[in-house]
Amino acid sequence: MFNQGQNKTSLIIVYDNKTEEYATFLQQLISQNDDSGEKIVGVRDGTVDATIWTTKVYEDSLAKITSNTHIIYIGSSKIAKNQGKNISFTFSKYGMNYGWLGKRAVLYVDTKKMLKKKEYDEFFALCKKYSEKFKKASVNFINSLPNAVKWIGVLCLPYFTWTVALYGLVSGNSNHKKIIDQQFRCLTMAFYMDGLRKFLEG
């Protein structure tokens, strides 16, 4: 069974200059006491010790990192792309991707992919599903994290809020960033709830 002993599983989350917020969010999710009895949300509470590193800190520490260290790379930095070359991505939907090989996992959003209307409708439904599933399962998290409304609520914003951004001025840089932000938030949630435990147990 996963981490039934006294020692916690050490996890490093590596982020680039565009993904620090999502690395921090994943770390916060891991650190929360959001399980209910025997029902585990994400990973069992208190079993994972997650730290976040910049790509520079990671590169400076390579000589000390062993093959037995669990590492998650978030974003599309050169480091993440190199790690992703040998990975078969188990989740690949609406520009969002995550997967792993051994103790190395990669999460990234294809920022060049623009969702068509039908794809966006499906993406919105997926965001809403994860938001509702998480809020229902993680009462402790919602009550204790100050930024919970910001992070969880954004996945369930009124549909028109995002369709305006997508179809009103789709070529606008700020609107494109809003869509990418929503994709990263949904991707982080999906990985925490459905992928993280499998990755750490592998």
Phi, psi and omega in degrees: 000156184288116171050059179271353181274195183279330185280142176277155174279124179277135182224131176250131177248116184258129182235158176255190186287357179247355189235014181301320183297323182283327175295318179296319179298315179297319177298319178296319178300315181296324186280346184285149171269084186246006177283159178229103183064236179270359179276114183266130176252115184076260174236158180300133182307135173079008184258351184234133177250101186257132174237153178247137182234146169286165178296328179293315178300319178299311181297322180290341185254005186306320183296339183261352183272129179262167179291348182268002181271128176283126180226135175245129177253125181247124178115195184236036176293167178302321179297313181296319180297319178296320178293327184283348183299327183256006184265138171264111187285119183280340178233120180211092184219133172052042179084354181262138184216137167212151179185175181204161172221118185063235183254026178235123180237151179229133173238127177207159175247133175284095187288349179271347181275121175259128182284134174282169187305313181296319178296320181292322176302316181290321178297316179300318179297322179293316177302315181296321180298314181293322179298312181292320179297318182289317180298323181289323185274336191240060181301319181299319181295312182299323182282339189251340183263118183303325183269011183302318181299318180297313187282313184280318182298328183295337179282348181237024177300154178309140185307318185296333181302318184272329179292326176297316180296323185280317188255345180285303179227063189300334182275351181292136184298317182295323179291321178298323178295325178297318179294316179299319178300316179295322178296316180295322179296315180294319179299316179298316179296316181298317180294316180300316186279325188244341186244329189300312183296320179296320179298314183287335179276344184288000000 
